[in-house]
Amino acid sequence: MTLGLPVQFLVRAVAIVAGLTMLLVVNVRGVAFYLAWSLIGLAFLSEAASTFVFWQRGRTVRRPARRPPRG
């Protein structure tokens, strides 16, 4: 059960937590270092992209459907 949270949010949260945990636990060298920062970076970039799409969709004017003329 997702507790009402979007799946994208949960994926980003797991990526951030996994990346930060790797940075804390693993000796900060080599492949693990780059993998941890990649997880954090990808989560950040996907959040930025989704925010941009949200803003763009909010800017579009939603006009009600036109009624046909009476007569």
N, C-alpha and C positions, 0 to 999 in steps of 0.2 A: 504494500500500500504506500502511495506517495504522499500521504497526508495533505493533499491539495496543492503540493508544490509542483511546478513544471519539471519535467524530466531534464530539460536543459540546465536548469538551476542545480539540480542534484549532481549532474555530471561535472559541471564546473566546480562545485564545492568539493567533490571527491578529488578532482585533479589538483586543486589548490592545497588541500590537506595532505594528499600524498606527496606532492612536491616539497612542501614545507617539512614534512616528517622525514623525507629522504635527506634534506639539507641538515636537519638536526641530528639524525642518527648515523648516517653514513659519513665516513671521512670525506671531506669536501674536495675530492679530486677525481679526475678521470671521467669515465662515461656516466657514472651516477650523478655527478655534478651537472653535466649537460642535460641529462634526462630529467632531473628535478626542475631545472630552470625552463626546460621545454614544456613540461606540464603546466607550470605556472604561467608561462608566456602564452601558450595556446588558450588557456582558460581566460586570460585577460583579453586577448585579441577576439575571441568569440563573444565575450561580453560586450566589447566595444562595437563589434559588427551588429549584434542584436540591438544594442541601444540606437545605433545609427538607423537601422531599419525601422525601429519603433518610432523614432522622430520623423522619418520620412513619411510613414503611414499616417502619422498625426497631422502632418501638414496638408495632406490631400483633403480637399473640400468635399464633404459628403452631402450632396444635395438630395433632397427627397425626389422620388420619381414624379415626373410631370403627369398631371392629369390631362386626359384628352379634353379639348374644348367642348362645352355644352352646346347643344344645338341641333 
